[in-house]
Amino acid sequence: MSDTLLTILQWYGAIAGLVAAFIVSLNLGAQWTGWGFVIFVTSSIALVAWGFLNPDASGIAWQNVGLLCINCIGVYRYLFTDKAEKEAESTETT
């Protein structure tokens, strides 16, 4: 496997994870949080690929398999359910 591809996957995963965590931490509402989780999903995918392609990083790969599942729940919860919209409205009015 190309060292360049491994480097890109590793750094994209790390930087995207930081950006996503920052967006979620700002608590700007359901829509923004949902998009933060979308970025988390891409970060997890990159780190799963990097981890399984790198012989010394399978632990990170398996961790990100779990995080990918959790992040997909976040995407569904914040972007595809009416509950998220209702919660966002209730916090804005109080």
C-alpha positions in Angstrom: 0.0 0.0 0.0 1.2 3.5 -0.8 2.7 5.4 2.1 1.1 8.6 0.6 -2.4 7.1 0.8 -1.8 5.9 4.4 -0.6 9.3 5.4 -3.6 11.0 3.7 -6.1 8.7 5.5 -4.4 9.1 8.8 -4.3 12.9 8.7 -7.7 13.3 7.2 -9.2 11.1 9.9 -7.4 13.1 12.7 -8.2 16.5 11.3 -11.8 15.7 10.4 -12.4 14.2 13.9 -11.2 17.5 15.5 -13.4 19.6 13.2 -16.4 17.4 13.9 -15.8 17.5 17.7 -15.5 21.3 17.5 -18.8 21.6 15.6 -20.6 19.4 18.0 -19.2 21.2 21.0 -20.5 24.5 19.8 -24.1 23.2 20.4 -25.5 25.3 17.5 -28.6 23.2 17.1 -29.7 19.9 15.6 -28.8 20.6 12.0 -25.2 21.7 12.8 -24.7 18.8 15.2 -26.0 16.4 12.5 -23.4 17.7 10.0 -20.8 17.3 12.7 -21.7 13.7 12.9 -21.5 13.4 9.1 -17.9 14.6 9.4 -17.3 12.1 12.2 -18.5 9.4 9.9 -16.0 10.3 7.2 -13.3 10.5 9.9 -14.1 7.0 11.1 -14.2 5.6 7.6 -10.7 7.1 6.9 -9.3 5.7 10.2 -10.9 2.3 9.7 -9.2 2.1 6.3 -5.9 3.4 7.6 -6.0 1.0 10.6 -6.6 -2.1 8.5 -4.1 -1.1 5.8 -1.4 -0.4 8.4 -0.2 -3.6 10.0 0.5 -1.9 13.4 -2.9 -0.1 13.7 -5.7 -2.6 13.9 -6.7 -1.4 17.3 -7.5 2.0 15.9 -9.4 0.4 13.1 -11.6 -1.6 15.4 -12.2 1.4 17.7 -13.3 3.3 14.7 -15.6 0.5 13.5 -17.4 1.1 16.8 -17.3 4.9 16.5 -18.6 4.6 12.9 -21.7 2.8 14.3 -22.2 5.4 17.0 -21.7 8.3 14.5 -24.2 6.8 12.1 -26.7 6.9 15.0 -25.9 10.5 15.5 -26.4 11.3 11.8 -29.8 9.6 11.9 -30.8 11.2 15.2 -29.9 14.7 14.2 -30.6 14.8 10.5 -33.4 12.3 9.9 -35.8 12.4 12.8 -38.5 14.9 13.7 -37.5 14.5 17.4 -34.3 16.4 16.8 -36.3 19.3 15.3 -38.7 19.4 18.1 -35.9 19.4 20.7 -34.2 22.2 18.8 -37.3 24.3 18.8 -38.0 23.6 22.5 -34.5 24.8 23.6 -34.8 27.9 21.4 -38.0 29.0 23.1 -36.9 28.5 26.7 
